[in-house]
């Protein structure tokens, strides 16, 4: 009886620990002309457990109307595991994009009041940091000024939406520097999001609760190996 109670107590403790654990997501994106680099890191328990995704290559395929994405993933912190990340090359085609739209439409059809569930979950997500700095130039002073103004409007709209749907705890650090002598586009974005795992679990339970009967008909995308993407 003692061991049974002890086991139940440990299970309850672990469950409560997971429920109240905060998941921190760090997003770093850098773009310079034709070079892109995206890094996403998931952390729990003050970085004791980490999962990293690095997307160092996003380019147009030379042999087909598609985009090639090369990713590196690894689990853990700054240890020997980081020296051997998992590599993956994915080719995103027009068919894949349409498949994603169809899957999203299917989810909207299957879940009652999905937008309310998503909005309530977003209200629990905290943005702890936003830094977005850009350098832009099109080779002509007048057009560069117009492009800089348009970029200010885009950044203002995006940060406004984020502050409306999520909890913004820090003032966004945004800048746009026009370059009047050369054609260049360079941008760096850093964001830190945080929410409790329990809120994500609750949103998942609501999805199941308000699921309208029937088996979902989600379609899967096709991933290509290195042999099929030799144009990199």
C-alpha positions as CSV (number, residue, x, y, z in Angstrom):
1,X,0.0,0.0,0.0
2,X,2.9,2.4,0.9
3,X,4.5,1.8,-2.5
4,X,1.3,2.3,-4.3
5,X,0.7,5.7,-2.6
6,X,4.3,6.7,-3.2
7,X,4.0,5.8,-6.9
8,X,0.7,7.7,-7.3
9,X,2.2,10.7,-5.4
10,X,5.2,10.7,-7.8
11,X,2.9,10.5,-10.8
12,X,0.8,13.4,-9.5
13,X,4.0,15.4,-8.8
14,X,5.4,14.8,-12.3
15,X,2.1,15.7,-13.9
16,X,1.9,18.9,-11.9
17,X,5.5,19.7,-12.8
18,X,4.8,19.3,-16.5
19,X,1.6,21.3,-16.3
20,X,3.3,24.3,-14.7
21,X,6.6,24.1,-16.7
22,X,7.2,27.0,-18.9
23,X,8.4,26.4,-22.5
24,X,10.6,29.1,-23.9
25,X,11.0,29.5,-27.7
26,X,13.9,31.5,-29.1
27,X,13.7,32.5,-32.8
28,X,16.6,34.1,-34.6
29,X,16.3,34.9,-38.3
30,X,18.9,36.6,-40.5
31,X,18.6,37.5,-44.2
32,X,21.2,39.1,-46.4
33,X,20.4,39.3,-50.1
34,X,20.1,35.6,-51.2
35,X,21.3,34.1,-47.9
36,X,18.9,33.0,-45.2
37,X,19.5,31.6,-41.7
38,X,16.8,30.5,-39.3
39,X,17.4,29.2,-35.8
40,X,14.7,28.0,-33.4
41,X,15.5,26.8,-29.9
42,X,13.0,25.2,-27.4
43,X,14.0,25.4,-23.7
44,X,12.5,24.1,-20.5
45,X,13.7,24.2,-16.9
46,X,16.0,27.2,-17.5
47,X,17.7,25.5,-20.5
48,X,18.4,22.2,-18.8
49,X,16.6,20.5,-21.8
50,X,17.0,22.1,-25.2
51,X,16.0,21.2,-28.7
52,X,17.5,23.2,-31.6
53,X,16.5,23.6,-35.2
54,X,18.8,25.3,-37.6
55,X,17.7,26.2,-41.2
56,X,20.9,27.5,-42.8
57,X,19.7,27.2,-46.4
58,X,16.5,28.4,-48.1
59,X,16.8,28.7,-51.9
60,X,15.0,28.3,-55.2
61,X,15.6,25.0,-56.9
62,X,17.4,25.4,-60.2
63,X,15.6,22.4,-61.8
64,X,12.0,22.9,-60.7
65,X,9.6,25.6,-59.4
66,X,10.1,24.8,-55.8
67,X,12.0,25.9,-52.7
68,X,14.7,23.8,-51.0
69,X,15.1,24.0,-47.3
70,X,18.1,22.4,-45.5
71,X,17.7,21.9,-41.7
72,X,19.9,20.7,-38.8
73,X,18.3,19.5,-35.6
74,X,19.9,18.4,-32.3
75,X,18.8,17.7,-28.7
76,X,20.5,18.9,-25.6
77,X,22.7,21.8,-24.7
78,X,26.3,22.8,-25.6
79,X,27.6,19.3,-25.5
80,X,29.2,16.6,-27.8
81,X,25.7,15.9,-29.2
82,X,25.8,19.3,-31.0
83,X,28.7,18.1,-33.1
84,X,26.5,15.5,-34.8
85,X,23.2,17.1,-35.6
86,X,20.6,15.4,-37.8
87,X,20.6,16.8,-41.3
88,X,17.5,16.9,-43.5
89,X,16.8,18.4,-46.9
90,X,13.1,19.2,-47.8
91,X,11.8,20.4,-51.2
92,X,8.7,22.5,-50.8
93,X,6.6,22.5,-54.0
94,X,3.4,24.2,-55.0
95,X,1.6,21.0,-54.2
96,X,2.9,21.0,-50.7
97,X,1.6,24.6,-50.1
98,X,-1.8,23.6,-51.4
99,X,-1.8,20.5,-49.2
100,X,-1.1,22.7,-46.2
101,X,-4.1,25.0,-47.1
102,X,-6.3,21.9,-47.5
103,X,-5.2,20.5,-44.1
104,X,-5.9,23.9,-42.4
105,X,-9.4,24.0,-44.1
106,X,-10.1,20.5,-42.9
107,X,-9.1,21.4,-39.3
108,X,-11.3,24.4,-39.4
109,X,-14.2,22.2,-40.6
110,X,-13.6,19.6,-38.0
111,X,-13.2,21.7,-34.9
112,X,-16.1,23.9,-33.6
113,X,-15.0,27.4,-32.7
114,X,-11.3,26.7,-33.5
115,X,-10.5,30.4,-33.8
116,X,-11.7,31.0,-30.2
117,X,-9.6,28.1,-28.9
118,X,-6.5,29.5,-30.7
119,X,-7.2,33.0,-29.5
120,X,-7.5,32.0,-25.9
121,X,-4.3,30.0,-26.1
122,X,-2.5,33.0,-27.7
123,X,-3.6,35.1,-24.7
124,X,-1.5,32.9,-22.5
125,X,1.6,33.3,-24.7
126,X,4.1,35.9,-23.5
127,X,6.5,37.8,-25.9
128,X,9.6,38.6,-23.8
129,X,11.7,40.1,-26.5
130,X,11.4,41.4,-30.1
131,X,14.3,42.9,-32.0
132,X,13.9,43.6,-35.7
133,X,16.6,45.6,-37.5
134,X,16.8,46.0,-41.3
135,X,19.0,47.6,-43.9
136,X,17.4,48.3,-47.2
137,X,18.4,49.9,-50.5
138,X,17.3,49.7,-54.1
139,X,20.0,51.7,-55.8
140,X,17.9,54.9,-56.1
141,X,17.4,57.4,-53.3
142,X,13.7,58.1,-54.0
143,X,12.7,54.5,-54.4
144,X,14.8,53.5,-51.3
145,X,12.8,56.0,-49.3
146,X,9.5,54.6,-50.5
147,X,10.7,51.0,-49.8
148,X,11.8,52.0,-46.3
149,X,8.4,53.6,-45.6
150,X,6.6,50.5,-46.8
151,X,8.8,48.3,-44.6
152,X,8.0,50.6,-41.6
153,X,4.3,50.0,-42.3
154,X,4.7,46.2,-42.5
155,X,6.7,46.1,-39.3
156,X,4.2,48.3,-37.5
157,X,1.3,46.1,-38.7
158,X,3.0,42.9,-37.6
159,X,4.0,44.1,-34.2
160,X,0.5,45.6,-33.7
161,X,-1.1,42.2,-34.4
162,X,1.4,40.4,-32.0
163,X,0.6,42.9,-29.2
164,X,-3.1,42.5,-29.8
165,X,-3.3,38.7,-29.7
166,X,-0.3,37.9,-27.4
167,X,1.1,39.3,-24.2
168,X,3.8,41.8,-25.0
169,X,6.1,42.2,-22.0
170,X,8.9,44.2,-23.7
171,X,8.9,47.2,-25.9
172,X,9.8,46.1,-29.5
173,X,13.2,47.2,-30.7
174,X,12.7,48.1,-34.4
175,X,14.9,50.0,-36.8
176,X,15.1,50.5,-40.6
177,X,18.3,52.0,-42.1
178,X,18.0,53.1,-45.7
179,X,21.1,52.6,-48.0
180,X,20.9,55.1,-50.8
181,X,24.0,54.0,-52.7
182,X,23.5,50.3,-53.3
183,X,20.8,47.7,-53.8
184,X,20.8,45.6,-50.6
185,X,18.3,44.0,-48.3
186,X,19.4,42.8,-44.9
187,X,17.3,42.0,-41.9
188,X,17.8,40.4,-38.5
189,X,14.9,39.3,-36.3
190,X,15.1,38.0,-32.7
191,X,12.0,36.9,-30.7
192,X,11.5,35.1,-27.4
193,X,8.1,33.5,-26.7
194,X,7.1,31.7,-23.5
195,X,4.0,29.8,-22.3
196,X,3.1,27.1,-19.8
197,X,2.9,23.5,-21.2
198,X,-0.3,23.1,-19.3
199,X,-2.0,25.8,-21.5
200,X,-0.9,24.0,-24.6
201,X,-2.3,20.7,-23.2
202,X,-5.5,22.5,-22.3
203,X,-5.8,23.8,-25.9
204,X,-5.3,20.3,-27.2
205,X,-8.0,18.9,-24.9
206,X,-10.4,21.6,-26.2
207,X,-9.6,20.6,-29.8
208,X,-10.6,17.0,-28.9
209,X,-13.7,18.1,-27.0
210,X,-15.0,20.3,-29.8
211,X,-14.0,17.9,-32.5
212,X,-17.0,17.3,-34.8
213,X,-17.3,13.6,-35.6
214,X,-15.6,11.9,-38.4
215,X,-12.0,10.8,-39.2
216,X,-9.8,13.7,-40.4
217,X,-8.5,13.4,-44.0
218,X,-5.2,15.2,-43.6
219,X,-2.7,14.8,-46.5
220,X,1.0,14.4,-46.0
221,X,3.8,16.2,-47.8
222,X,6.7,14.6,-49.6
223,X,10.2,15.0,-48.3
224,X,13.2,14.6,-50.6
225,X,16.5,13.2,-49.7
226,X,19.9,14.6,-50.7
227,X,20.0,12.5,-53.8
228,X,16.9,14.2,-55.1
229,X,18.1,17.7,-54.5
230,X,21.5,17.7,-56.1
231,X,20.9,21.3,-57.3
232,X,21.9,22.6,-53.9
